[in-house]
Amino acid sequence: QVQLVESGGGLVQAGESLRLSCGASGIIFSIMNITWHRQAPGKQRQWVASSTSTGTTNYAESVKGRFTISRDNAKNTVYLQMNNLKPEDTGVYYCGAGRPSWWGQGTQVTVSS
């Protein structure tokens, strides 16, 4: 059974930082593409960042230069370091594995101005 569990969300002020974690089980983590997405209230889920099995990373323009995705294959965990957070970064952050074929339950990030 595949499980993805996000953690690390919270309430911060604009300009502060958070680090999200996504722990995975039930998959061969090292060969999976892992992505972070977010969903703001009343909006569709949008892609934020990706980490491929070969180590390539990609970012949405809105977070480029502020967010960093990384992974620790030995721990089956992917991270999203979010710096200089803005109110528009507010939303539920989800990690996905594969296409994504699997999703975590999400973690809430709220950035106050």
Stockholm file with secondary structure:
# STOCKHOLM 1.0

chainA/1-113         QVQLVESGGGLVQAGESLRLSCGASGIIFSIMNITWHRQAPGKQRQWVASSTSTGTTNYAESVKGRFTISRDNAKNTVYLQMNNLKPEDTGVYYCGAGRPSWWGQGTQVTVSS
#=GR chainA/1-113 SS CCEEEEECCEEEETTCCEEEEEEEESSCGGGSCEEEEEECTTSCCEEEEEECTTSCEEECTTTTTTEEEEEEGGGTEEEEEECSCCGGGCEEEEEEETTTTEECCCEEEEEEC
#=GC SS_cons         CCEEEEECCEEEETTCCEEEEEEEESSCGGGSCEEEEEECTTSCCEEEEEECTTSCEEECTTTTTTEEEEEEGGGTEEEEEECSCCGGGCEEEEEEETTTTEECCCEEEEEEC
//
